[in-house]
Amino acid sequence: MIHGDLTTSNMIYNSEKQIYFVDFGLGEYSSAVEEKAVDLHLMRRALESSHYLIADECLDAIFKGYKEEVGEPAKEIFERVKEIRKRGRYGRKIVDD
């Protein structure tokens, strides 16, 4: 399942320390590595921009849990996340004078 807008704004954390995902309006079913990696990339960006004090800790937990659930295919997905991060539209652009 691909969320399509995986950010902390689309999660609810309750008093029992459970996290619920909401707003699947952009969601879809896909086995595409790219789509899975984009979801994780969006989560990373959300954490780094809105929750920067705990972003690293959260990302470590997310990637650890993802690997436990997905297994061996997680390696390819994580590599794609790195590739996406390097792309021009997501990376910092340098403008020449």
N, CA, C and O atoms as a GROMACS GRO file, in nm:
protein
  388
    1MET      N    1   0.085  -0.119   0.000
    1MET     CA    2   0.000   0.000   0.000
    1MET      C    3   0.088   0.123   0.000
    1MET      O    4   0.178   0.137   0.083
    2ILE      N    5   0.062   0.210  -0.092
    2ILE     CA    6   0.133   0.337  -0.103
    2ILE      C    7   0.041   0.445  -0.048
    2ILE      O    8  -0.075   0.454  -0.089
    3HIS      N    9   0.090   0.526   0.045
    3HIS     CA   10   0.007   0.630   0.104
    3HIS      C   11  -0.011   0.746   0.008
    3HIS      O   12  -0.122   0.794  -0.013
    4GLY      N   13   0.098   0.792  -0.051
    4GLY     CA   14   0.092   0.902  -0.145
    4GLY      C   15   0.120   1.038  -0.084
    4GLY      O   16   0.156   1.131  -0.155
    5ASP      N   17   0.105   1.050   0.047
    5ASP     CA   18   0.134   1.176   0.118
    5ASP      C   19   0.175   1.141   0.260
    5ASP      O   20   0.114   1.187   0.357
    6LEU      N   21   0.277   1.060   0.271
    6LEU     CA   22   0.318   1.008   0.401
    6LEU      C   23   0.396   1.113   0.480
    6LEU      O   24   0.517   1.128   0.464
    7THR      N   25   0.325   1.184   0.563
    7THR     CA   26   0.383   1.285   0.651
    7THR      C   27   0.323   1.268   0.789
    7THR      O   28   0.224   1.196   0.807
    8THR      N   29   0.382   1.333   0.887
    8THR     CA   30   0.328   1.323   1.023
    8THR      C   31   0.193   1.392   1.035
    8THR      O   32   0.119   1.366   1.130
    9SER      N   33   0.160   1.479   0.941
    9SER     CA   34   0.028   1.543   0.942
    9SER      C   35  -0.082   1.443   0.911
    9SER      O   36  -0.199   1.468   0.940
   10ASN      N   37  -0.045   1.332   0.853
   10ASN     CA   38  -0.142   1.227   0.819
   10ASN      C   39  -0.131   1.107   0.912
   10ASN      O   40  -0.156   0.993   0.873
   11MET      N   41  -0.094   1.136   1.035
   11MET     CA   42  -0.085   1.032   1.137
   11MET      C   43  -0.154   1.082   1.264
   11MET      O   44  -0.152   1.201   1.296
   12ILE      N   45  -0.212   0.989   1.334
   12ILE     CA   46  -0.272   1.019   1.464
   12ILE      C   47  -0.204   0.928   1.566
   12ILE      O   48  -0.197   0.807   1.548
   13TYR      N   49  -0.155   0.989   1.674
   13TYR     CA   50  -0.089   0.916   1.782
   13TYR      C   51  -0.181   0.923   1.903
   13TYR      O   52  -0.215   1.032   1.949
   14ASN      N   53  -0.222   0.808   1.955
   14ASN     CA   54  -0.318   0.810   2.065
   14ASN      C   55  -0.253   0.783   2.200
   14ASN      O   56  -0.132   0.760   2.208
   15SER      N   57  -0.332   0.786   2.304
   15SER     CA   58  -0.282   0.770   2.440
   15SER      C   59  -0.228   0.630   2.468
   15SER      O   60  -0.153   0.612   2.564
   16GLU      N   61  -0.263   0.533   2.386
   16GLU     CA   62  -0.210   0.397   2.399
   16GLU      C   63  -0.080   0.380   2.320
   16GLU      O   64  -0.032   0.268   2.302
   17LYS      N   65  -0.024   0.492   2.274
   17LYS     CA   66   0.101   0.494   2.199
   17LYS      C   67   0.091   0.415   2.068
   17LYS      O   68   0.184   0.346   2.028
   18GLN      N   69  -0.024   0.428   2.002
   18GLN     CA   70  -0.046   0.366   1.873
   18GLN      C   71  -0.052   0.476   1.767
   18GLN      O   72  -0.101   0.586   1.793
   19ILE      N   73  -0.002   0.446   1.649
   19ILE     CA   74  -0.005   0.541   1.539
   19ILE      C   75  -0.104   0.491   1.434
   19ILE      O   76  -0.099   0.375   1.392
   20TYR      N   77  -0.192   0.581   1.392
   20TYR     CA   78  -0.288   0.550   1.287
   20TYR      C   79  -0.260   0.641   1.168
   20TYR      O   80  -0.237   0.761   1.183
   21PHE      N   81  -0.262   0.582   1.050
   21PHE     CA   82  -0.244   0.659   0.928
   21PHE      C   83  -0.382   0.699   0.876
   21PHE      O   84  -0.475   0.619   0.875
   22VAL      N   85  -0.392   0.825   0.833
   22VAL     CA   86  -0.519   0.877   0.781
   22VAL      C   87  -0.496   0.941   0.646
   22VAL      O   88  -0.382   0.958   0.602
   23ASP      N   89  -0.605   0.977   0.579
   23ASP     CA   90  -0.606   1.048   0.452
   23ASP      C   91  -0.534   0.971   0.342
   23ASP      O   92  -0.423   1.006   0.300
   24PHE      N   93  -0.598   0.867   0.296
   24PHE     CA   94  -0.545   0.785   0.188
   24PHE      C   95  -0.598   0.829   0.052
   24PHE      O   96  -0.609   0.748  -0.040
   25GLY      N   97  -0.632   0.959   0.040
   25GLY     CA   98  -0.686   1.010  -0.085
   25GLY      C   99  -0.592   0.994  -0.204
   25GLY      O  100  -0.637   0.981  -0.317
   26LEU      N  101  -0.462   0.994  -0.179
   26LEU     CA  102  -0.363   0.974  -0.284
   26LEU      C  103  -0.308   0.832  -0.283
   26LEU      O  104  -0.215   0.800  -0.356
   27GLY      N  105  -0.366   0.748  -0.199
   27GLY     CA  106  -0.317   0.611  -0.183
   27GLY      C  107  -0.347   0.523  -0.302
   27GLY      O  108  -0.438   0.548  -0.381
   28GLU      N  109  -0.266   0.418  -0.312
   28GLU     CA  110  -0.285   0.319  -0.417
   28GLU      C  111  -0.213   0.191  -0.377
   28GLU      O  112  -0.128   0.190  -0.288
   29TYR      N  113  -0.248   0.085  -0.443
   29TYR     CA  114  -0.176  -0.040  -0.426
   29TYR      C  115  -0.073  -0.049  -0.537
   29TYR      O  116  -0.106  -0.034  -0.655
   30SER      N  117   0.050  -0.074  -0.500
   30SER     CA  118   0.157  -0.084  -0.598
   30SER      C  119   0.272  -0.164  -0.539
   30SER      O  120   0.300  -0.157  -0.420
   31SER      N  121   0.338  -0.239  -0.625
   31SER     CA  122   0.458  -0.310  -0.582
   31SER      C  123   0.583  -0.239  -0.634
   31SER      O  124   0.694  -0.290  -0.620
   32ALA      N  125   0.564  -0.121  -0.693
   32ALA     CA  126   0.675  -0.046  -0.752
   32ALA      C  127   0.770   0.007  -0.645
   32ALA      O  128   0.728   0.072  -0.549
   33VAL      N  129   0.896  -0.022  -0.663
   33VAL     CA  130   1.000   0.025  -0.570
   33VAL      C  131   0.998   0.177  -0.562
   33VAL      O  132   1.010   0.234  -0.453
   34GLU      N  133   0.984   0.243  -0.676
   34GLU     CA  134   0.984   0.389  -0.681
   34GLU      C  135   0.875   0.448  -0.591
   34GLU      O  136   0.901   0.540  -0.515
   35GLU      N  137   0.756   0.396  -0.600
   35GLU     CA  138   0.644   0.449  -0.521
   35GLU      C  139   0.668   0.430  -0.371
   35GLU      O  140   0.640   0.519  -0.291
   36LYS      N  141   0.720   0.315  -0.334
   36LYS     CA  142   0.749   0.289  -0.193
   36LYS      C  143   0.858   0.382  -0.143
   36LYS      O  144   0.851   0.435  -0.032
   37ALA      N  145   0.960   0.402  -0.226
   37ALA     CA  146   1.071   0.489  -0.189
   37ALA      C  147   1.026   0.635  -0.178
   37ALA      O  148   1.073   0.708  -0.090
   38VAL      N  149   0.936   0.678  -0.265
   38VAL     CA  150   0.886   0.815  -0.258
   38VAL      C  151   0.812   0.836  -0.127
   38VAL      O  152   0.828   0.941  -0.063
   39ASP      N  153   0.731   0.739  -0.084
   39ASP     CA  154   0.664   0.750   0.045
   39ASP      C  155   0.765   0.771   0.158
   39ASP      O  156   0.748   0.860   0.242
   40LEU      N  157   0.869   0.690   0.160
   40LEU     CA  158   0.971   0.702   0.266
   40LEU      C  159   1.046   0.834   0.255
   40LEU      O  160   1.081   0.896   0.356
   41HIS      N  161   1.071   0.877   0.134
   41HIS     CA  162   1.140   1.005   0.114
   41HIS      C  163   1.054   1.121   0.167
   41HIS      O  164   1.105   1.211   0.234
   42LEU      N  165   0.925   1.118   0.138
   42LEU     CA  166   0.836   1.222   0.188
   42LEU      C  167   0.832   1.223   0.340
   42LEU      O  168   0.827   1.329   0.402
   43MET      N  169   0.833   1.105   0.400
   43MET     CA  170   0.836   1.098   0.547
   43MET      C  171   0.964   1.161   0.600
   43MET      O  172   0.961   1.237   0.696
   44ARG      N  173   1.076   1.129   0.536
   44ARG     CA  174   1.204   1.187   0.578
   44ARG      C  175   1.199   1.340   0.571
   44ARG      O  176   1.240   1.408   0.666
   45ARG      N  177   1.150   1.393   0.461
   45ARG     CA  178   1.143   1.538   0.446
   45ARG      C  179   1.052   1.602   0.550
   45ARG      O  180   1.083   1.708   0.604
   46ALA      N  181   0.941   1.538   0.579
   46ALA     CA  182   0.850   1.591   0.680
   46ALA      C  183   0.916   1.594   0.817
   46ALA      O  184   0.905   1.693   0.890
   47LEU      N  185   0.985   1.488   0.851
   47LEU     CA  186   1.053   1.483   0.980
   47LEU      C  187   1.166   1.585   0.987
   47LEU      O  188   1.181   1.653   1.089
   48GLU      N  189   1.243   1.597   0.882
   48GLU     CA  190   1.355   1.690   0.883
   48GLU      C  191   1.310   1.836   0.888
   48GLU      O  192   1.380   1.920   0.944
   49SER      N  193   1.195   1.866   0.831
   49SER     CA  194   1.150   2.005   0.830
   49SER      C  195   1.063   2.040   0.951
   49SER      O  196   1.073   2.151   1.005
   50SER      N  197   0.979   1.950   0.993
   50SER     CA  198   0.884   1.982   1.102
   50SER      C  199   0.923   1.927   1.238
   50SER      O  200   0.879   1.977   1.341
   51HIS      N  201   1.006   1.825   1.238
   51HIS     CA  202   1.042   1.760   1.365
   51HIS      C  203   1.193   1.737   1.372
   51HIS      O  204   1.240   1.630   1.411
   52TYR      N  205   1.266   1.840   1.332
   52TYR     CA  206   1.410   1.827   1.315
   52TYR      C  207   1.486   1.786   1.441
   52TYR      O  208   1.594   1.727   1.431
   53LEU      N  209   1.432   1.815   1.557
   53LEU     CA  210   1.501   1.777   1.682
   53LEU      C  211   1.501   1.626   1.705
   53LEU      O  212   1.590   1.572   1.771
   54ILE      N  213   1.402   1.558   1.653
   54ILE     CA  214   1.392   1.413   1.672
   54ILE      C  215   1.393   1.336   1.541
   54ILE      O  216   1.367   1.216   1.539
   55ALA      N  217   1.423   1.405   1.431
   55ALA     CA  218   1.415   1.343   1.298
   55ALA      C  219   1.503   1.220   1.286
   55ALA      O  220   1.457   1.116   1.237
   56ASP      N  221   1.627   1.228   1.328
   56ASP     CA  222   1.718   1.114   1.313
   56ASP      C  223   1.669   0.993   1.391
   56ASP      O  224   1.671   0.881   1.340
   57GLU      N  225   1.626   1.015   1.514
   57GLU     CA  226   1.575   0.906   1.597
   57GLU      C  227   1.451   0.842   1.533
   57GLU      O  228   1.438   0.720   1.529
   58CYS      N  229   1.362   0.925   1.483
   58CYS     CA  230   1.240   0.874   1.420
   58CYS      C  231   1.273   0.798   1.292
   58CYS      O  232   1.218   0.690   1.269
   59LEU      N  233   1.361   0.853   1.210
   59LEU     CA  234   1.397   0.786   1.085
   59LEU      C  235   1.463   0.651   1.111
   59LEU      O  236   1.434   0.553   1.042
   60ASP      N  237   1.550   0.645   1.211
   60ASP     CA  238   1.612   0.517   1.245
   60ASP      C  239   1.506   0.414   1.281
   60ASP      O  240   1.512   0.299   1.236
   61ALA      N  241   1.408   0.454   1.360
   61ALA     CA  242   1.301   0.362   1.401
   61ALA      C  243   1.214   0.323   1.281
   61ALA      O  244   1.176   0.207   1.269
   62ILE      N  245   1.184   0.418   1.195
   62ILE     CA  246   1.101   0.389   1.078
   62ILE      C  247   1.170   0.290   0.986
   62ILE      O  248   1.110   0.191   0.943
   63PHE      N  249   1.296   0.316   0.955
   63PHE     CA  250   1.369   0.229   0.864
   63PHE      C  251   1.393   0.091   0.925
   63PHE      O  252   1.390  -0.010   0.855
   64LYS      N  253   1.416   0.087   1.054
   64LYS     CA  254   1.434  -0.043   1.121
   64LYS      C  255   1.304  -0.124   1.114
   64LYS      O  256   1.306  -0.241   1.077
   65GLY      N  257   1.192  -0.061   1.148
   65GLY     CA  258   1.063  -0.129   1.144
   65GLY      C  259   1.025  -0.168   1.002
   65GLY      O  260   0.969  -0.276   0.980
   66TYR      N  261   1.055  -0.082   0.907
   66TYR     CA  262   1.025  -0.111   0.767
   66TYR      C  263   1.101  -0.236   0.722
   66TYR      O  264   1.045  -0.324   0.657
   67LYS      N  265   1.229  -0.241   0.757
   67LYS     CA  266   1.312  -0.356   0.719
   67LYS      C  267   1.260  -0.485   0.784
   67LYS      O  268   1.260  -0.591   0.720
   68GLU      N  269   1.217  -0.476   0.909
   68GLU     CA  270   1.163  -0.594   0.979
   68GLU      C  271   1.036  -0.644   0.911
   68GLU      O  272   1.015  -0.765   0.901
   69GLU      N  273   0.952  -0.553   0.864
   69GLU     CA  274   0.826  -0.591   0.801
   69GLU      C  275   0.843  -0.637   0.656
   69GLU      O  276   0.780  -0.733   0.613
   70VAL      N  277   0.928  -0.568   0.582
   70VAL     CA  278   0.941  -0.594   0.438
   70VAL      C  279   1.045  -0.701   0.409
   70VAL      O  280   1.032  -0.777   0.313
   71GLY      N  281   1.147  -0.707   0.492
   71GLY     CA  282   1.253  -0.806   0.470
   71GLY      C  283   1.355  -0.762   0.367
   71GLY      O  284   1.384  -0.643   0.355
   72GLU      N  285   1.408  -0.857   0.292
   72GLU     CA  286   1.516  -0.833   0.196
   72GLU      C  287   1.484  -0.725   0.092
   72GLU      O  288   1.574  -0.648   0.058
   73PRO      N  289   1.363  -0.716   0.040
   73PRO     CA  290   1.333  -0.611  -0.058
   73PRO      C  291   1.355  -0.468  -0.007
   73PRO      O  292   1.366  -0.375  -0.086
   74ALA      N  293   1.361  -0.451   0.124
   74ALA     CA  294   1.382  -0.318   0.181
   74ALA      C  295   1.514  -0.257   0.134
   74ALA      O  296   1.524  -0.135   0.120
   75LYS      N  297   1.615  -0.340   0.110
   75LYS     CA  298   1.744  -0.288   0.065
   75LYS      C  299   1.730  -0.208  -0.064
   75LYS      O  300   1.783  -0.098  -0.077
   76GLU      N  301   1.658  -0.264  -0.160
   76GLU     CA  302   1.639  -0.197  -0.288
   76GLU      C  303   1.559  -0.068  -0.269
   76GLU      O  304   1.587   0.033  -0.334
   77ILE      N  305   1.461  -0.071  -0.184
   77ILE     CA  306   1.377   0.046  -0.158
   77ILE      C  307   1.461   0.156  -0.092
   77ILE      O  308   1.450   0.273  -0.129
   78PHE      N  309   1.545   0.119   0.005
   78PHE     CA  310   1.630   0.217   0.072
   78PHE      C  311   1.730   0.278  -0.025
   78PHE      O  312   1.759   0.398  -0.018
   79GLU      N  313   1.783   0.198  -0.116
   79GLU     CA  314   1.876   0.250  -0.217
   79GLU      C  315   1.803   0.351  -0.307
   79GLU      O  316   1.861   0.453  -0.344
   80ARG      N  317   1.680   0.322  -0.340
   80ARG     CA  318   1.602   0.414  -0.424
   80ARG      C  319   1.574   0.544  -0.348
   80ARG      O  320   1.574   0.651  -0.409
   81VAL      N  321   1.550   0.535  -0.218
   81VAL     CA  322   1.531   0.657  -0.138
   81VAL      C  323   1.654   0.746  -0.152
   81VAL      O  324   1.640   0.868  -0.168
   82LYS      N  325   1.772   0.688  -0.146
   82LYS     CA  326   1.896   0.765  -0.161
   82LYS      C  327   1.903   0.831  -0.298
   82LYS      O  328   1.943   0.946  -0.310
   83GLU      N  329   1.864   0.757  -0.402
   83GLU     CA  330   1.864   0.812  -0.538
   83GLU      C  331   1.767   0.928  -0.549
   83GLU      O  332   1.800   1.031  -0.608
   84ILE      N  333   1.649   0.913  -0.494
   84ILE     CA  334   1.547   1.018  -0.500
   84ILE      C  335   1.598   1.144  -0.432
   84ILE      O  336   1.577   1.255  -0.481
   85ARG      N  337   1.664   1.126  -0.320
   85ARG     CA  338   1.717   1.240  -0.244
   85ARG      C  339   1.818   1.321  -0.327
   85ARG      O  340   1.831   1.442  -0.309
   86LYS      N  341   1.887   1.255  -0.416
   86LYS     CA  342   1.988   1.322  -0.499
   86LYS      C  343   1.930   1.392  -0.621
   86LYS      O  344   1.999   1.471  -0.685
   87ARG      N  345   1.807   1.364  -0.654
   87ARG     CA  346   1.745   1.423  -0.773
   87ARG      C  347   1.729   1.574  -0.758
   87ARG      O  348   1.714   1.625  -0.648
   88GLY      N  349   1.732   1.642  -0.868
   88GLY     CA  350   1.726   1.787  -0.869
   88GLY      C  351   1.604   1.846  -0.801
   88GLY      O  352   1.615   1.946  -0.730
   89ARG      N  353   1.490   1.786  -0.821
   89ARG     CA  354   1.369   1.846  -0.765
   89ARG      C  355   1.361   1.830  -0.614
   89ARG      O  356   1.283   1.900  -0.549
   90TYR      N  357   1.440   1.738  -0.558
   90TYR     CA  358   1.439   1.720  -0.413
   90TYR      C  359   1.565   1.774  -0.349
   90TYR      O  360   1.563   1.812  -0.231
   91GLY      N  361   1.674   1.778  -0.422
   91GLY     CA  362   1.800   1.825  -0.366
   91GLY      C  363   1.812   1.976  -0.375
   91GLY      O  364   1.727   2.042  -0.435
   92ARG      N  365   1.916   2.027  -0.317
   92ARG     CA  366   1.941   2.170  -0.325
   92ARG      C  367   2.000   2.202  -0.462
   92ARG      O  368   2.090   2.133  -0.510
   93LYS      N  369   1.948   2.304  -0.522
   93LYS     CA  370   1.998   2.346  -0.652
   93LYS      C  371   2.097   2.461  -0.632
   93LYS      O  372   2.075   2.550  -0.549
   94ILE      N  373   2.203   2.457  -0.708
   94ILE     CA  374   2.302   2.564  -0.704
   94ILE      C  375   2.279   2.650  -0.827
   94ILE      O  376   2.278   2.598  -0.939
   95VAL      N  377   2.260   2.777  -0.808
   95VAL     CA  378   2.234   2.869  -0.918
   95VAL      C  379   2.361   2.948  -0.945
   95VAL      O  380   2.415   3.012  -0.855
   96ASP      N  381   2.409   2.942  -1.069
   96ASP     CA  382   2.525   3.020  -1.108
   96ASP      C  383   2.483   3.164  -1.135
   96ASP      O  384   2.372   3.190  -1.181
   97ASP      N  385   2.574   3.257  -1.104
   97ASP     CA  386   2.546   3.399  -1.131
   97ASP      C  387   2.557   3.430  -1.278
   97ASP      O  388   2.537   3.544  -1.318
   0.00000   0.00000   0.00000
